[in-house]
């Protein structure tokens, strides 16, 4: 660890290293240090760490975790981040079964969408949105973090990996093996997190494997057909499920959410990715009035 920082405690394991709470010896500021393991057999710095560094240097926004510095030596790479007290998963755990305040749900979700819209405007897909990757500081600011799977996108369309997004937050097109996708991948994850917040930390689609995940989605939203999702059968790993009719009353899955919130959720969780609301359009939904 750099002589500049005093390590205080270990606060987590990231995609590719350990995260510590630390104090800057000069300024006394509290920071988070993400220490990246450098494999001597490998080519040096993991591609996920390089990607995170490159993207976060460009993404300066109040709802995206701030990368202050990068410290590099032969044996280790240390990323210096702003410190946040907890992540959304820990926040859920701290509720101890109590209902999450619906104004807090609205505030957190608006901040999530603001950070996400900023990423999308700057041609970045996060590709791993989940409660553990959303940090919250003591001022109540929510910040997108862990950009280890994120990537820049643009023209021409590239084929991407379908091995992205934690299962419970992965959209049906990617579950069916889609190699071409866009910002709608993050919008689906955001919708799942919105429902989870409204339900005080209970995940909406906690599948055990890909098939179980798809089955849970289609039981609530209805089976995909060529009418409601043209070309769905052409996905590499498509298989028919159901037939399930869409649940006419999605509000029963999120009983605490008001009617405007349910309307927003319905527009985010659309199986056909081309019909999902964008993150910027979601911000102007009447739910936030």
C-alpha positions, 0 to 999 in steps of 0.5 A: 500500500502506498505510504501516502495512505493508511489502510483502515479496514477491508470493505469488500472484494471487487471483480478483480481485487480487494477494496479497503477503506483508507486515510490520506496521510497528508489531507486526512481525507477518507478514500476507498482503495481498490487493489488490483492483483497483477498476475506475474504470468499474465500480461500485467494489468487485467483488461477489466481494470484498464477498462474501468480506469479508461472509462472512469477518467472520462465519466465525471458525474455526481452519480458515478463514483469518482476515480481520484488517482491510479498508483502503479508499481511492479507488483500492484495497481491501486485505484483511489476512489471517493469513499462511500459508506455502503452499497445498496445491498448493504442498505437493504440488509440494514432495513431488517425487514422494514419497508423502504421509504417510498420517497427514498426509493424515488430519490435513489432511482432518479439518481441511478437513472441520472448516472446511467443516462450520463453513461449512455450519452457518453457511449458507455454500457455499464453491463453489470448493474446490481445493488452491490455495484450502486454505492451510497454515501452518508449524504444520500447520494447514489453512485454507479460503481464497478465498471469492470464489465463496462465498455464503450459502444458506437458505430459500427455495431459490434458483437459483444459478449453475452456473458455479462450482467449478473443473472437476476438483472440480465435481460431476456435478449441476453439470456437468449444469447444476443451478441448485439445489444445497446443501452437497453441492456442497462435499462432492464437491469435498472427496472429490476433494481427499481422493483427491488427497491420498491420491495425493500430489497426483495429481488423481482426475478431471483432465478437459479439458472438461465431457464429458471430466470426466463421462466420467472420473467415470462410468467410475469410479463408473458411469453415472447411471440413473433407478434410482440417481439419480431425475430425473437426465435432467431436468437442463438439460444432461443427456446419457447417458454409457456405459453404464459399470458402477461400478468394484467396486474403487475402492481401485485408484484410491487404492492408498495409502488404507486400507479405512476411508479408501476407505469414507469416499471412497465415501460422499463421491463419490456422483453423486446429491447427495442420497446424499452424506455431509454434512461433519459426518457425515464427521467422525464416520467411523471413518477418523478414530478 
